[in-house]
Amino acid sequence: MHPLLDNPVYNALVSGDAAFAHGSDRAKYFDEAVSPFAGFPSDNDNGFGELHRLLPAGRRILYAKPEPVDVPTGWKLKAHIAGLQFVFEDAKFEATPTMQPLPLNDSHIEEMVSLAALTKPGPFNHRTIDFGSYYGFFEDGRLAAMTGQRLHVFNYTEVSAVCTHPDFLGKGYATKLLEHQLGIICKAGEIPFLHVREDNSRAIAVYERLGFRRNRPMHFYFLERI
């Protein structure tokens, strides 16, 4: 069941993404421009209270947990998304690219933010690219598709922001980008994982075809500090 992925946000903030961490030993969060994610140890029964103390009124966070939670005191629920967590366990995977994506950098940020806003793969802001390993395909001078990495949980790396512009669907861009990311992550000796809405059957079919396996449910709560 990959227990480190039971609490992926907090575990990322104390391991592979510690350089981005703000907060205390009992509750941590990313800068909003990087990610709205926040988390705390599973044994911290006052985690939301600690985050409430650390963050200003109006600050929005994204909290992830396998089980449903009640809206905590001092917070307003903005949205709840029922999702699934998938893990890729083929450590010997090697990408055999037929198309080579281009690395994305700061000069592409506005296009990346616009594509994410249109396709809604998950929260994406102007410094989300800092998580690293963002690649994309361009067509007619436009960013047609992209993906990258997000949470780095010890020896696990999350594939994220998998999205294709509606004008360029059906060309295999998402699959090629996923294969490219799997190659990068597996070559580094790490285990790929990702999250997806439980009702996104089209994406789930792609992930399962590539070899991802369902690991656990994951509930996502967008909350605003009151």
KOLPANU-732728 format. One record per residue (C-alpha): residue in three letters; x, y, z. Coordinates in steps of 0.5 Angstrom, whole numbers, padded with zeros to 4 digits, always signed. Layout:
! residues N
ALAXYZ...
This chain:
! residues 226
MET+0000+0000+0000HIS+0006+0005+0000PRO+0005+0008+0007LEU+0009+0014+0006LEU+0004+0016+0001ASP-0002+0016+0006ASN+0000+0023+0008PRO+0004+0025+0001VAL+0004+0033+0002TYR+0007+0033+0009ASN+0012+0027+0008ALA+0014+0031+0001LEU+0015+0037+0006VAL+0020+0034+0010SER+0024+0030+0005GLY+0024+0032-0002ASP+0021+0038-0002ALA+0024+0041+0004ALA+0027+0047+0001PHE+0020+0049-0001ALA+0017+0048+0007HIS+0014+0054+0011GLY+0011+0053+0018SER+0013+0049+0024ASP+0015+0042+0026ARG+0008+0040+0027ALA+0005+0043+0021LYS+0008+0045+0014TYR+0006+0049+0008PHE+0008+0051+0001ASP+0008+0058-0002GLU+0002+0060-0005ALA+0006+0061-0012VAL+0009+0054-0012SER+0003+0050-0009PRO-0003+0051-0004PHE-0002+0044-0001ALA-0001+0044+0007GLY+0000+0038+0011PHE+0002+0036+0018PRO+0004+0029+0021SER-0002+0024+0022ASP-0001+0024+0029ASN-0003+0031+0030ASP-0010+0032+0032ASN-0009+0040+0032GLY-0006+0040+0025PHE-0011+0045+0022GLY-0011+0049+0029GLU-0003+0050+0028LEU-0004+0052+0021HIS-0010+0057+0023ARG-0004+0060+0028LEU+0001+0060+0022LEU-0003+0063+0016PRO-0007+0069+0015ALA-0014+0070+0014GLY-0016+0069+0007ARG-0011+0064+0006ARG-0013+0058+0002ILE-0010+0051+0003LEU-0011+0044-0001TYR-0011+0039+0004ALA-0010+0031+0002LYS-0012+0025+0006PRO-0015+0018+0004GLU-0021+0019+0009PRO-0026+0024+0009VAL-0025+0029+0014ASP-0030+0034+0017VAL-0029+0042+0016PRO-0025+0044+0021THR-0026+0050+0026GLY-0024+0056+0023TRP-0024+0054+0016LYS-0029+0055+0010LEU-0030+0049+0005LYS-0029+0052-0002ALA-0029+0045-0006HIS-0028+0038-0004ILE-0025+0033-0010ALA-0026+0025-0009GLY-0019+0023-0012LEU-0015+0016-0013GLN-0008+0015-0012PHE-0004+0011-0017VAL+0003+0008-0017PHE+0007+0006-0022GLU+0011-0001-0020ASP+0015-0003-0026ALA+0022-0001-0024LYS+0025-0003-0030PHE+0021+0001-0035GLU+0025+0005-0040ALA+0022+0010-0045THR+0022+0009-0052PRO+0021+0016-0055THR+0018+0017-0062MET+0017+0024-0060GLN+0022+0028-0056PRO+0018+0034-0052LEU+0022+0040-0050PRO+0024+0043-0043LEU+0020+0048-0041ASN+0023+0054-0037ASP+0021+0061-0034SER+0020+0064-0041HIS+0014+0059-0042ILE+0010+0060-0035GLU+0005+0065-0038GLU+0003+0059-0043MET+0003+0054-0038VAL-0001+0058-0033SER-0006+0059-0038LEU-0006+0052-0041ALA-0007+0049-0033ALA-0013+0054-0032LEU-0016+0052-0039THR-0016+0044-0038LYS-0016+0044-0030PRO-0011+0039-0028GLY-0010+0041-0021PRO-0008+0047-0018PHE-0002+0051-0022ASN+0001+0058-0021HIS+0007+0062-0023ARG+0012+0058-0019THR+0009+0051-0020ILE+0015+0050-0025ASP+0020+0050-0019PHE+0018+0043-0017GLY+0022+0041-0024SER+0022+0037-0030TYR+0017+0040-0034TYR+0016+0039-0041GLY+0012+0040-0047PHE+0010+0039-0054PHE+0009+0046-0058GLU+0004+0046-0065ASP+0004+0052-0069GLY+0008+0056-0064ARG+0003+0054-0058LEU+0004+0050-0052ALA+0000+0044-0054ALA+0001+0039-0048MET+0005+0039-0042THR+0007+0035-0036GLY+0012+0035-0030GLN+0013+0033-0023ARG+0010+0036-0016LEU+0011+0032-0009HIS+0018+0029-0008VAL+0016+0024-0002PHE+0023+0021+0000ASN+0024+0016-0006TYR+0017+0017-0009THR+0016+0022-0015GLU+0009+0025-0017VAL+0007+0026-0024SER+0003+0032-0025ALA+0000+0037-0029VAL-0002+0032-0035CYS-0006+0037-0039THR-0007+0038-0047HIS-0010+0044-0050PRO-0017+0042-0053ASP-0015+0044-0060PHE-0009+0038-0060LEU-0013+0032-0057GLY-0012+0026-0060LYS-0005+0026-0062GLY-0002+0022-0057TYR+0002+0028-0053ALA-0001+0026-0046THR+0002+0019-0047LYS+0008+0021-0050LEU+0009+0026-0044LEU+0008+0021-0039GLU+0012+0016-0042HIS+0018+0021-0042GLN+0017+0023-0034LEU+0016+0015-0033GLY+0023+0014-0036ILE+0026+0020-0032ILE+0024+0018-0025CYS+0025+0011-0026LYS+0032+0012-0029ALA+0033+0016-0022GLY+0031+0010-0018GLU+0025+0013-0016ILE+0018+0010-0016PRO+0013+0015-0020PHE+0006+0016-0017LEU+0000+0021-0019HIS-0007+0023-0017VAL-0013+0024-0021ARG-0020+0025-0020GLU-0024+0019-0019ASP-0029+0021-0024ASN-0024+0022-0030SER-0025+0016-0033ARG-0021+0018-0039ALA-0015+0019-0036ILE-0015+0013-0031ALA-0016+0009-0037VAL-0009+0012-0040TYR-0006+0011-0033GLU-0008+0004-0033ARG-0006+0002-0040LEU+0001+0005-0038GLY+0002+0001-0032PHE+0000+0005-0026ARG-0004+0001-0021ARG-0009+0004-0016ASN-0006+0005-0009ARG-0012+0008-0005PRO-0017+0014-0005MET-0015+0021-0004HIS-0020+0026-0002PHE-0018+0033-0003TYR-0020+0039+0001PHE-0020+0046-0001LEU-0020+0051+0005GLU-0020+0058+0006ARG-0018+0060+0013ILE-0023+0065+0017
